[in-house]
Amino acid sequence: MGTLSESLEDYLEIILQLQQEKRVARVRDIAARKKVSNASVSNALSRLARDGYVLHEAHEFVELTDRGAELARRVLRRHEFLERFLHDVLLVSPECAEADACAIEHHVSAETLERLATFYQFVCSCPHAGASIRDGFRNCCTNVLPDPSVRPSRCANAPLSITGEGCGALEDNVVPLSALRPGDSGVIVRLTAPSEVRARLTDAGLLPSVHVEVRRAATEGRDVELSVQGCSMGMDAGEAGTVMVRKLPNDVP
C-alpha cells in the first residue's frame, strides 16, 4: 500500500487494534500479538518512529502519529473486508480467512478491491441472482445437488435486507450518506459513484459493512466530517451522496 514492508504495516495494524481494545499499546502486547520478541518489536518501532509513523520512547506506550494512524486504518479496513469476503462469499474457514486476509491486504490493488467490494454487495444484496450464485457455489463446494424446492436466501451477514422485487429495491432506511445529520450513523451498503471514484473510496476504507458517523454536515467550502469506525475522515459532499448507508437508530453505538 505504501513504502513500508508487510511486517511494518502489520505492526501499525496491531498497534491500532490494541488501542481500540485496550486504549493503549505496550511493547509486550505488540510482541504477543505479532508472536515475536520484545527486541524485535523495539527494532521495528525505531524504524517506524524514524519514518514518522509512531511516537515511542523506551518503556513508554506506543502512539500512532496522524500518518501512522491513517495507514493503519486503511490496512485494518482492508483486512476486515477481505476476511468477510473470504468467509461469507468463498466459504473459507474462519481461521484460514483471517490468515489469508492478512496476506492479501498488503498487495491488493485499489481496482481489484473495488471489484471485490462490488461483487460482495451483489452476492449479499440481490435476492435472486446473487443468492442463487452463493447457494450454487456452496453446493458445488460440498458436491451436493441443489434442492429446487428451497428458495435462495441472502448471506447471513448481508449489509442490508432487500424488500420488493429486483436488485434495486432498498430498505426504507437506506439513504445517501449526505442525507445524514450530525450525530447520525449508519453502515455502508454500496457505492454508486463512477468506477474511478469508487475505487478511490474503497481504497480509503469505505467498504461494505463499515460503520460511519457524521460529525459535521457539509457547509459552503467545507467537506463532510465523518468518523469511520472511530477514526476521523473528511469527504466531499458530492461523493458523500454516492455512499449508500443503512441508517442506524441514534442509540446504536
C-alpha positions as CSV (number, residue, x, y, z in Angstrom):
1,M,0.0,0.0,0.0
2,G,2.9,2.3,0.6
3,T,6.6,2.2,1.1
4,L,6.6,0.1,4.3
5,S,7.2,-3.7,4.3
6,E,4.3,-6.1,5.1
7,S,5.8,-6.7,8.5
8,L,5.9,-3.0,9.4
9,E,2.3,-2.4,8.1
10,D,1.3,-5.3,10.4
11,Y,2.9,-3.5,13.3
12,L,0.8,-0.4,12.6
13,E,-2.4,-2.5,12.3
14,I,-1.6,-4.3,15.6
15,I,-1.0,-1.0,17.4
16,L,-4.3,0.4,16.2
17,Q,-6.1,-2.8,17.3
18,L,-4.6,-2.7,20.7
19,Q,-5.5,1.0,21.1
20,Q,-9.1,0.2,20.2
21,E,-9.2,-2.8,22.5
22,K,-7.2,-1.6,25.5
23,R,-6.8,2.1,24.8
24,V,-3.0,1.8,24.9
25,A,-0.4,-0.3,23.1
26,R,2.5,-1.7,25.0
27,V,5.6,-3.4,23.6
28,R,4.9,-6.7,25.4
29,D,1.3,-6.7,24.0
30,I,2.5,-6.0,20.5
31,A,5.1,-8.8,20.8
32,A,2.4,-11.2,22.0
33,R,0.1,-10.3,19.1
34,K,2.8,-10.4,16.5
35,K,4.4,-13.5,18.1
36,V,7.9,-12.1,18.1
37,S,10.3,-11.0,20.8
38,N,10.3,-7.6,22.6
39,A,13.6,-6.8,21.0
40,S,12.1,-7.4,17.5
41,V,9.3,-5.0,18.4
42,S,11.7,-2.4,19.6
43,N,13.7,-2.5,16.4
44,A,10.5,-2.2,14.3
45,L,9.3,0.7,16.4
46,S,12.6,2.5,16.0
47,R,12.2,2.3,12.2
48,L,8.5,3.4,12.4
49,A,9.4,6.3,14.7
50,R,12.2,7.4,12.4
51,D,9.9,7.5,9.4
52,G,7.2,9.4,11.3
53,Y,4.6,6.7,11.8
54,V,4.7,6.3,15.6
55,L,5.8,8.0,18.7
56,H,7.7,5.8,21.2
57,E,10.3,6.1,23.9
58,A,11.8,3.2,25.9
59,H,9.4,1.8,28.5
60,E,6.6,4.0,27.3
61,F,3.3,3.4,25.5
62,V,3.4,3.4,21.7
63,E,1.3,6.1,19.9
64,L,0.4,6.4,16.2
65,T,1.1,9.7,14.5
66,D,-1.6,11.0,12.1
67,R,0.4,9.5,9.3
68,G,0.7,6.1,11.0
69,A,-3.0,6.1,12.1
70,E,-4.2,6.8,8.5
71,L,-2.1,3.9,7.1
72,A,-3.1,1.6,9.9
73,R,-6.8,2.3,9.4
74,R,-6.6,1.6,5.7
75,V,-4.8,-1.8,6.3
76,L,-7.3,-2.7,9.1
77,R,-10.4,-1.9,7.0
78,R,-9.0,-3.9,4.1
79,H,-8.3,-6.8,6.4
80,E,-11.7,-6.8,7.9
81,F,-13.5,-6.6,4.5
82,L,-11.3,-9.3,2.9
83,E,-11.9,-11.6,5.8
84,R,-15.6,-11.2,5.4
85,F,-15.4,-11.7,1.7
86,L,-13.4,-14.9,2.0
87,H,-15.7,-16.3,4.7
88,D,-19.1,-15.1,3.5
89,V,-18.7,-15.5,-0.2
90,L,-16.0,-18.1,-0.8
91,L,-16.9,-20.1,2.3
92,V,-13.3,-20.2,3.6
93,S,-13.0,-21.3,7.2
94,P,-12.7,-18.5,9.7
95,E,-9.1,-19.4,10.6
96,C,-8.0,-19.5,7.0
97,A,-9.9,-16.4,6.1
98,E,-8.2,-14.4,8.8
99,A,-4.7,-15.6,7.8
100,D,-5.2,-15.1,4.1
101,A,-6.8,-11.7,4.6
102,C,-3.6,-10.7,6.5
103,A,-1.5,-11.8,3.5
104,I,-3.7,-10.2,0.8
105,E,-4.4,-6.9,2.4
106,H,-0.9,-5.5,1.7
107,H,-0.9,-6.2,-2.0
108,V,-4.5,-6.0,-3.4
109,S,-4.8,-3.1,-5.8
110,A,-7.5,-0.4,-5.5
111,E,-9.1,-1.6,-8.7
112,T,-9.3,-5.2,-7.5
113,L,-10.5,-4.2,-4.1
114,E,-13.3,-2.1,-5.6
115,R,-14.4,-5.0,-7.8
116,L,-14.4,-7.4,-4.8
117,A,-16.5,-4.9,-2.8
118,T,-18.9,-4.6,-5.7
119,F,-19.2,-8.4,-6.1
120,Y,-19.7,-8.8,-2.3
121,Q,-22.6,-6.2,-2.5
122,F,-24.2,-8.1,-5.4
123,V,-24.0,-11.5,-3.9
124,C,-25.2,-10.4,-0.5
125,S,-27.8,-8.0,-1.6
126,C,-29.5,-9.4,-4.7
127,P,-32.4,-11.7,-3.5
128,H,-32.4,-13.6,-6.8
129,A,-29.2,-13.9,-8.9
130,G,-26.8,-13.1,-6.0
131,A,-28.3,-15.6,-3.6
132,S,-28.5,-18.3,-6.4
133,I,-24.8,-17.8,-7.1
134,R,-23.9,-18.2,-3.5
135,D,-26.1,-21.2,-2.9
136,G,-25.0,-22.9,-6.1
137,F,-21.3,-22.3,-5.1
138,R,-21.9,-23.8,-1.7
139,N,-23.5,-26.9,-3.3
140,C,-20.5,-27.1,-5.7
141,C,-18.0,-27.0,-2.8
142,T,-19.9,-29.7,-0.9
143,N,-20.8,-31.8,-4.0
144,V,-24.5,-31.5,-3.1
145,L,-27.0,-31.0,-5.8
146,P,-29.3,-28.0,-5.2
147,D,-32.8,-28.7,-3.9
148,P,-35.2,-26.9,-6.4
149,S,-37.9,-26.6,-3.7
150,V,-35.6,-24.4,-1.5
151,R,-35.8,-20.7,-2.2
152,P,-32.5,-18.9,-2.2
153,S,-31.8,-16.7,0.8
154,R,-29.4,-13.8,1.4
155,C,-26.0,-14.1,3.1
156,A,-26.3,-14.3,6.8
157,N,-24.1,-11.2,7.2
158,A,-25.5,-9.3,4.3
159,P,-25.3,-5.5,4.8
160,L,-29.0,-4.9,4.2
161,S,-32.3,-6.5,3.8
162,I,-33.9,-6.2,0.4
163,T,-37.6,-5.6,0.0
164,G,-39.7,-5.8,-3.1
165,E,-38.6,-7.2,-6.4
166,G,-35.2,-7.0,-8.2
167,C,-31.8,-5.9,-7.1
168,G,-32.6,-2.2,-6.9
169,A,-35.2,-2.3,-4.2
170,L,-33.8,-0.9,-0.9
171,E,-35.0,-0.7,2.7
172,D,-36.6,2.5,3.7
173,N,-33.7,3.3,6.0
174,V,-31.1,3.0,3.2
175,V,-30.1,6.6,2.3
176,P,-27.2,8.5,0.9
177,L,-24.5,9.4,3.4
178,S,-25.0,13.0,2.6
179,A,-28.6,12.8,3.9
180,L,-27.4,12.0,7.5
181,R,-27.3,14.8,10.0
182,P,-24.5,15.4,12.6
183,G,-24.8,12.6,15.2
184,D,-26.4,10.2,12.8
185,S,-24.7,6.9,11.9
186,G,-25.1,4.1,9.5
187,V,-23.5,1.0,7.9
188,I,-22.2,1.2,4.4
189,V,-24.3,-0.8,1.9
190,R,-23.0,0.2,-1.5
191,L,-21.2,2.9,-3.5
192,T,-22.9,4.4,-6.6
193,A,-20.1,6.6,-7.8
194,P,-18.3,6.1,-11.2
195,S,-15.8,3.3,-11.1
196,E,-12.7,5.6,-10.8
197,V,-14.2,7.4,-7.8
198,R,-15.5,4.1,-6.3
199,A,-12.0,2.6,-6.5
200,R,-10.6,5.6,-4.6
201,L,-13.3,5.5,-1.9
202,T,-12.9,1.7,-1.4
203,D,-9.1,2.1,-1.2
204,A,-9.7,4.7,1.6
205,G,-11.6,2.1,3.5
206,L,-15.3,2.9,2.7
207,L,-16.3,-0.8,2.2
208,P,-19.5,-2.8,2.8
209,S,-20.5,-3.2,6.5
210,V,-18.1,-0.4,7.7
211,H,-19.7,1.8,10.3
212,V,-19.7,5.6,9.7
213,E,-21.0,8.5,11.8
214,V,-21.4,12.1,10.6
215,R,-19.6,14.6,12.9
216,R,-20.3,17.7,10.7
217,A,-22.5,18.2,7.7
218,A,-21.2,19.8,4.6
219,T,-21.2,23.6,4.5
220,E,-20.1,26.0,1.8
221,G,-16.4,25.4,1.2
222,R,-16.2,22.6,3.8
223,D,-16.3,18.8,3.5
224,V,-18.5,16.4,5.4
225,E,-16.6,15.3,8.5
226,L,-17.0,11.7,9.3
227,S,-16.0,9.2,12.0
228,V,-15.2,5.9,10.1
229,Q,-15.1,3.1,12.7
230,G,-14.0,5.7,15.3
231,C,-11.4,7.5,13.0
232,S,-11.9,10.9,11.5
233,M,-12.2,11.4,7.8
234,G,-13.3,14.3,5.5
235,M,-15.3,13.8,2.4
236,D,-16.6,15.9,-0.5
237,A,-20.3,16.4,-0.2
238,G,-20.9,15.2,-3.7
239,E,-19.1,12.0,-3.1
240,A,-20.9,11.5,0.2
241,G,-24.1,11.4,-1.9
242,T,-22.8,8.3,-3.7
243,V,-22.3,6.3,-0.5
244,M,-25.4,4.5,0.4
245,V,-25.8,3.6,4.1
246,R,-28.3,1.8,6.2
247,K,-29.2,4.4,8.8
248,L,-28.9,3.2,12.4
249,P,-31.0,4.3,15.4
250,N,-29.2,7.1,17.2
251,D,-28.9,4.9,20.3
252,V,-26.8,2.3,18.5
253,P,-23.0,2.8,19.0
